[in-house]
Amino acid sequence: MKRLTTMPVVLIASVILAYGQGFSNLNFESAYDLPANPDGEGELVPVTSALPDWTAYEGSLALSEIYYVSNTLGNVSGTVEREGGSLALSGNNLSVGLYDGGSISQTAMVPGNAESLDFEAFLPGPAANLVVTLGGQKLSYSALYDGPNYIEYGANIPSAMEGQTEALIFSCNEGPGSGGAILDNIQFSPSATPEPGEMALIGLGAVLFYMSKRRKQSGAGNEDG
């Protein structure tokens, strides 16, 4: 009987874990082992420590290192950079700079209740030069409001991608006058009401929890008898 009473708990945990494998480090604050005082042109740092959970590219070439620049941008040192200090957006410690042909990518599960993808960006060049794709589809984004040194943008997410494992890519077009982009605080904005899939998981969890509770009560009653 003990094995039967523990099965629902294990099943609930397995369902929740499988459902919660989503995107991470969307504010870029999980970096570690960055140099304390990089010079004006920046210092090379491993992508694995500078951008945990992300992959950085120059064109189609995956990068093993990117530059970290803290306070003065100076000359652009590479196609992907970590921006810190006065260069970071929104008062956070770290942001990401993309330049000609640079991109960052992460593949994970899109939240089941997500309706839009929001992000902060400083775009010195034309906004169209920053390309955002999810699941191979280019997202059309628009400005939501102005921050102190950035604009927050939002893009609708196709409903078919909710709860699916997809690649999220931010890239900067290559070419004269692209201007680059500085990114921060990416987030999936949920809908106001739970999605059907989310409701099904909640219902399943409630049923299994009730069954487990009933079995425990039944077992306690038999022991008392």
matplotlib code that plots the C-alpha trace (Angstrom):
import matplotlib.pyplot as plt

x = [0.0, 2.9, 4.0, 0.5, 0.3, 3.7, 3.1, 0.8, 3.3, 6.1, 3.9, 2.9, 6.6, 7.5, 4.8, 5.7, 9.4, 8.8, 6.5, 8.9, 12.0, 11.9, 14.3, 16.7, 19.2, 17.0, 18.3, 21.9, 22.8, 24.1, 27.6, 30.6, 34.4, 34.2, 37.3, 36.9, 38.3, 38.4, 40.2, 38.4, 38.5, 37.3, 38.7, 38.0, 35.9, 34.5, 31.0, 30.2, 30.9, 29.8, 26.5, 25.4, 22.6, 23.2, 25.2, 26.9, 27.6, 29.4, 27.4, 27.0, 30.2, 29.7, 32.0, 34.0, 34.9, 33.3, 34.5, 33.5, 33.3, 32.5, 32.2, 33.3, 32.3, 35.2, 35.6, 33.4, 35.6, 33.5, 30.2, 28.9, 29.9, 29.0, 28.1, 28.6, 28.7, 27.4, 26.8, 24.2, 20.5, 17.8, 20.1, 21.1, 24.7, 25.0, 23.5, 24.5, 25.7, 25.2, 27.0, 27.3, 26.5, 26.4, 23.7, 22.7, 20.6, 18.9, 16.6, 14.1, 10.4, 8.1, 5.9, 2.4, 0.6, 2.9, 1.2, 4.1, 7.9, 9.1, 12.7, 14.6, 16.9, 19.1, 19.2, 21.5, 20.7, 17.5, 15.3, 14.8, 18.4, 17.7, 16.0, 14.1, 13.1, 11.3, 11.0, 12.4, 9.7, 10.6, 8.7, 7.4, 8.0, 6.9, 7.8, 5.8, 7.4, 10.5, 12.9, 15.7, 18.3, 16.3, 13.0, 10.9, 9.6, 7.0, 6.1, 3.2, 4.0, 2.2, -0.2, 1.1, 4.5, 3.2, 4.5, 6.8, 10.6, 11.8, 15.0, 15.0, 17.5, 18.4, 20.6, 22.0, 22.0, 25.4, 26.1, 27.0, 25.0, 23.5, 24.4, 24.1, 21.9, 22.2, 19.7, 18.4, 15.5, 13.9, 10.7, 7.7, 4.6, 1.7, -1.9, -4.4, -6.1, -4.6, -4.2, -6.0, -2.8, -2.0, -5.5, -5.2, -2.0, -3.6, -6.6, -4.4, -2.3, -5.5, -6.9, -3.7, -3.3, -6.8, -6.3, -3.1, -4.8, -7.7, -5.3, -3.4, -6.6, -7.9, -4.6, -4.7, -8.3, -7.4, -4.5, -6.8, -9.3]
y = [0.0, 2.4, 2.2, 3.1, 6.2, 7.6, 7.1, 10.2, 12.4, 11.2, 11.6, 15.2, 16.1, 14.6, 16.5, 19.8, 19.3, 18.4, 21.4, 23.9, 23.4, 27.0, 29.7, 31.0, 33.9, 36.2, 39.2, 38.2, 38.5, 34.9, 35.7, 34.8, 35.2, 38.5, 40.7, 43.4, 46.3, 45.5, 48.1, 50.5, 48.2, 45.2, 41.9, 38.5, 36.2, 32.7, 32.6, 29.8, 32.2, 35.4, 34.2, 31.0, 29.1, 31.1, 30.5, 33.4, 33.6, 35.6, 34.8, 31.0, 30.5, 29.7, 31.8, 30.5, 34.0, 37.4, 40.8, 42.3, 46.1, 48.0, 51.8, 53.2, 51.5, 52.9, 50.9, 47.9, 45.0, 42.1, 41.0, 40.0, 41.8, 41.9, 45.4, 46.4, 49.5, 52.6, 50.7, 48.3, 49.1, 49.5, 49.9, 46.2, 45.1, 43.5, 43.7, 42.2, 44.1, 42.8, 44.2, 43.4, 39.7, 39.0, 36.9, 35.0, 31.9, 29.7, 26.7, 25.8, 25.4, 28.4, 29.0, 27.5, 30.7, 33.2, 35.7, 38.0, 38.3, 41.6, 43.0, 46.2, 47.5, 50.5, 50.8, 53.5, 52.5, 51.5, 49.2, 46.9, 45.8, 43.9, 40.6, 38.4, 34.9, 32.2, 28.7, 29.9, 32.5, 36.2, 38.1, 41.6, 43.8, 47.3, 49.9, 49.7, 52.6, 54.6, 54.0, 56.2, 54.9, 52.2, 51.3, 48.3, 46.4, 43.6, 41.0, 38.6, 34.9, 32.4, 30.3, 27.1, 27.7, 27.8, 24.8, 23.8, 23.6, 26.4, 28.3, 32.0, 34.1, 37.8, 38.9, 42.1, 42.5, 42.8, 45.8, 49.5, 51.7, 48.8, 50.5, 47.4, 46.9, 46.5, 44.0, 43.4, 42.0, 39.6, 38.1, 36.0, 37.9, 35.6, 35.8, 36.9, 33.5, 30.0, 28.2, 24.9, 22.9, 24.7, 24.1, 20.4, 20.1, 21.9, 19.5, 16.5, 17.6, 18.2, 14.8, 12.9, 14.8, 14.0, 10.3, 10.3, 11.9, 9.5, 6.5, 7.8, 8.4, 4.9, 3.3, 5.2, 4.0, 0.4, 0.6, 2.1, -0.7]
z = [0.0, 0.7, -2.9, -4.1, -1.9, -3.1, -6.8, -7.2, -5.5, -7.8, -10.9, -9.9, -9.4, -12.8, -14.6, -13.0, -13.8, -17.4, -17.8, -16.2, -18.4, -19.8, -20.8, -18.2, -17.6, -19.7, -17.8, -18.4, -14.7, -14.2, -15.5, -13.3, -13.4, -15.3, -15.0, -12.3, -14.4, -18.1, -20.2, -22.5, -25.5, -23.4, -22.4, -23.9, -21.6, -22.2, -23.4, -20.9, -18.0, -19.6, -21.0, -19.2, -21.0, -24.2, -27.3, -29.1, -32.8, -35.4, -38.5, -38.4, -36.3, -32.6, -30.5, -27.5, -26.3, -26.4, -25.1, -21.8, -21.7, -18.5, -18.8, -22.2, -25.4, -27.5, -30.7, -31.1, -30.2, -31.5, -32.8, -29.3, -26.1, -22.5, -21.4, -17.8, -15.6, -17.3, -20.5, -18.9, -19.4, -16.9, -13.9, -13.9, -13.8, -17.2, -20.7, -24.1, -27.1, -30.6, -33.6, -37.4, -37.8, -34.0, -32.4, -29.3, -29.1, -26.5, -27.0, -24.3, -23.6, -24.3, -21.3, -21.8, -20.9, -22.8, -25.1, -25.9, -25.8, -24.2, -24.1, -23.5, -26.2, -27.0, -30.8, -32.1, -35.7, -37.4, -35.2, -38.2, -38.0, -34.8, -35.8, -33.3, -34.2, -32.2, -33.6, -36.9, -37.3, -37.3, -34.7, -35.5, -32.4, -31.6, -28.9, -25.7, -23.7, -23.3, -20.4, -19.2, -21.7, -23.6, -25.2, -24.1, -27.1, -27.4, -29.9, -30.1, -29.8, -32.1, -29.9, -31.6, -29.9, -26.3, -24.4, -27.2, -27.3, -29.6, -30.4, -29.4, -31.4, -31.2, -34.1, -35.6, -39.4, -41.0, -43.1, -43.1, -40.7, -38.7, -35.5, -33.4, -30.3, -26.6, -25.0, -21.5, -19.5, -22.0, -20.6, -21.7, -20.7, -19.6, -20.6, -18.0, -17.8, -17.7, -21.0, -21.5, -21.1, -17.9, -16.5, -17.4, -15.4, -12.4, -12.6, -12.9, -9.9, -7.8, -8.7, -7.9, -4.6, -3.6, -4.4, -2.4, 0.6, 0.5, 0.4, 3.4, 5.3, 4.4, 5.5, 8.8, 9.4, 8.8, 11.3, 13.9, 13.4]

ax = plt.figure().add_subplot(projection="3d")
ax.plot(x, y, z, "-o")
ax.set_aspect("equal")
plt.show()
